[in-house]
Each structure stands twice: as structure tokens, then as C-alpha cells.
Amino acid sequence: MDWETVFKFITASTASIGIGGAVIFGLSSWLGKVWANRILVDQTHELASALEKTKRDLDLIKETTLRYQNDKIITYRATIDVISRMLSSFDAHEMGRLQQHEAGSRFDEFNEQRMRLYGYLAMLAPQSVMDAQDKLIDHLLKISNGTERYVWSDVRALALDMLNEVRKDIGIDKSPIVYNGDL
């Protein structure tokens, strides 16, 4: 074998390996892209599904939270309405504009509503609101029973304590409100 034949043989072998390598490289690159695209499509689908589920869960949490917060506000408003009506009756009685039989009927109404509201509050309100409400209602009941005098400033202070606890609970403003008037 002469050198020229050896050189042709080595060149042919190298060219074959190079072409085969290029073909193998090209095929593996193409196959890699196909697999990568399939994996990417699968991952994209999984992530999109997870995102949709998270959105639905978040919407459900948001709706539940809003409904719960709205129920609290409605209950607190009803509580304030009942207490306001009773305080109006006390004022009218103190000024002599409310007859005894009328006062008794308003107390009966107040008594029924306060028991109902207590149940509503117990379902939704934290203990701090319940405690402030208990102090105010107990004081109003003592006034109604004649064991305490009706002093507006005392009632106002207890009412503001309750309202401040309500404000904290519903997150309107955590800073307390105070009465700055002259009465």
C-alpha cells in the first residue's frame, strides 16, 4: 500500500465520519427541538391549568370574604339601629315626651331585638366587639330597670367604645373616634 492510498483511505474515512456526524448532529438537533416543543407545550398547558384553578380559588376567596364582610356591616348597622332607637326613647322619656305605656312597648321591642342581634353578633363579631356591646347593652338595661340614671355622656362613651371596636373589626380605620362636641 502506498502513501497515496493510505491518504485517500484516511480522507474518505474522515469525510464519512464527518458527514455521518453532521447527519447525526442534525437529526439529534431536530429531535431535541421536537421533544423540547412537546415538553414546552405540556408545561404551558399545566401552568395555564394551574393558573386558571388559582384564579377560580382566588375569586371564591374574594367572594366569600366580601360576603362575610358585608354580613358584618349589615349586622353592625342593625345593632346601631336598635341601640339608636332605644337611646331615642330614653331621650324622649327624659324630656317627658314619651308616655309610660309607650316606653314599655319600646322597651319590649328593644329587648326582643337586642336578643336577636346578640345571636347575629355572636356569629360574626370578635370578642372585643361582643364585650363592648355587652357593656353598652347592660348599661341600657340597668337604665331601663331603674337601677342606673340615664346620663348621656356615659351612654355616649360606651357607644363610642363599641363603635371603635366595630371600626377595628371591619377595617375602616383602626384609630379611635372621640366625641369633641360640647354636650
VENKA-V593905 format. One record per residue. N is the residue number from 1. RES is the residue in one small letter. PSI is psi as a letter, one per 40 degrees, with the letter a starting at -180 (NA if undefined). OMEGA is omega as a letter, one per 20 degrees, with the letter a starting at -180 (999 if undefined). NEAR is the number of other ideal C-beta (glycine too) atoms within 12 Angstrom. Layout:
N_RES_PSI_OMEGA_NEAR ; N_RES_PSI_OMEGA_NEAR
This chain:
1_m_h_a_9 ; 2_d_i_a_8 ; 3_w_d_a_9 ; 4_e_d_r_10 ; 5_t_d_r_11 ; 6_v_d_a_12 ; 7_f_d_r_13 ; 8_k_d_r_14 ; 9_f_d_r_15 ; 10_i_d_r_15 ; 11_t_d_r_14 ; 12_a_d_r_14 ; 13_s_d_a_14 ; 14_t_d_r_14 ; 15_a_d_r_14 ; 16_s_d_r_15 ; 17_i_d_r_15 ; 18_g_d_r_14 ; 19_i_d_r_14 ; 20_g_d_r_14 ; 21_g_d_r_15 ; 22_a_d_r_14 ; 23_v_d_r_14 ; 24_i_d_r_15 ; 25_f_d_r_15 ; 26_g_d_r_14 ; 27_l_d_a_14 ; 28_s_d_r_15 ; 29_s_d_r_15 ; 30_w_d_r_14 ; 31_l_d_r_14 ; 32_g_d_r_14 ; 33_k_d_r_14 ; 34_v_d_r_14 ; 35_w_d_r_14 ; 36_a_d_r_15 ; 37_n_d_r_14 ; 38_r_d_r_14 ; 39_i_d_r_14 ; 40_l_d_r_14 ; 41_v_d_r_14 ; 42_d_d_a_14 ; 43_q_d_r_14 ; 44_t_d_r_14 ; 45_h_d_r_14 ; 46_e_d_a_14 ; 47_l_d_r_14 ; 48_a_d_r_14 ; 49_s_d_r_14 ; 50_a_d_r_14 ; 51_l_d_r_14 ; 52_e_d_r_14 ; 53_k_d_r_14 ; 54_t_d_r_14 ; 55_k_d_r_14 ; 56_r_d_r_14 ; 57_d_d_r_14 ; 58_l_d_r_14 ; 59_d_d_r_14 ; 60_l_d_r_14 ; 61_i_d_r_14 ; 62_k_d_a_14 ; 63_e_d_r_14 ; 64_t_d_a_14 ; 65_t_d_r_16 ; 66_l_d_r_14 ; 67_r_d_r_15 ; 68_y_d_r_19 ; 69_q_d_r_19 ; 70_n_d_r_16 ; 71_d_d_r_20 ; 72_k_d_a_28 ; 73_i_d_r_23 ; 74_i_d_r_20 ; 75_t_d_r_30 ; 76_y_d_r_32 ; 77_r_d_r_20 ; 78_a_d_r_26 ; 79_t_d_a_39 ; 80_i_d_r_26 ; 81_d_d_a_20 ; 82_v_d_a_32 ; 83_i_d_r_34 ; 84_s_d_r_21 ; 85_r_d_r_25 ; 86_m_d_r_36 ; 87_l_d_r_29 ; 88_s_d_r_24 ; 89_s_d_r_31 ; 90_f_d_r_33 ; 91_d_d_a_22 ; 92_a_d_r_19 ; 93_h_d_r_24 ; 94_e_d_a_18 ; 95_m_e_r_12 ; 96_g_e_a_11 ; 97_r_e_a_13 ; 98_l_h_a_20 ; 99_q_i_a_13 ; 100_q_d_a_13 ; 101_h_d_r_11 ; 102_e_d_r_17 ; 103_a_d_r_26 ; 104_g_d_r_16 ; 105_s_d_r_16 ; 106_r_d_r_27 ; 107_f_d_r_27 ; 108_d_d_r_17 ; 109_e_d_r_21 ; 110_f_d_a_30 ; 111_n_d_r_23 ; 112_e_d_a_17 ; 113_q_d_a_26 ; 114_r_d_r_29 ; 115_m_d_r_17 ; 116_r_d_a_19 ; 117_l_d_r_34 ; 118_y_d_r_26 ; 119_g_d_r_17 ; 120_y_d_a_25 ; 121_l_d_a_38 ; 122_a_d_r_18 ; 123_m_d_a_17 ; 124_l_d_a_28 ; 125_a_i_r_31 ; 126_p_i_a_20 ; 127_q_d_a_14 ; 128_s_d_r_19 ; 129_v_d_r_33 ; 130_m_d_r_27 ; 131_d_d_r_19 ; 132_a_d_r_32 ; 133_q_d_r_38 ; 134_d_d_a_25 ; 135_k_d_a_23 ; 136_l_d_a_38 ; 137_i_d_r_31 ; 138_d_d_r_22 ; 139_h_d_r_31 ; 140_l_d_r_36 ; 141_l_d_r_23 ; 142_k_d_r_20 ; 143_i_d_a_29 ; 144_s_d_a_28 ; 145_n_e_r_14 ; 146_g_e_r_12 ; 147_t_e_r_12 ; 148_e_i_r_17 ; 149_r_i_r_16 ; 150_y_h_r_26 ; 151_v_h_a_17 ; 152_w_d_a_21 ; 153_s_d_r_15 ; 154_d_d_r_22 ; 155_v_d_r_33 ; 156_r_d_r_25 ; 157_a_d_r_21 ; 158_l_d_r_30 ; 159_a_d_r_30 ; 160_l_d_r_25 ; 161_d_d_r_27 ; 162_m_d_r_36 ; 163_l_d_r_30 ; 164_n_d_r_26 ; 165_e_d_r_31 ; 166_v_d_r_36 ; 167_r_d_r_24 ; 168_k_d_a_23 ; 169_d_d_a_30 ; 170_i_e_r_26 ; 171_g_f_r_14 ; 172_i_d_r_18 ; 173_d_h_a_13 ; 174_k_e_r_13 ; 175_s_h_a_10 ; 176_p_i_r_18 ; 177_i_i_r_20 ; 178_v_i_r_12 ; 179_y_h_a_19 ; 180_n_e_a_8 ; 181_g_a_a_9 ; 182_d_e_a_5 ; 183_l_NA_999_10
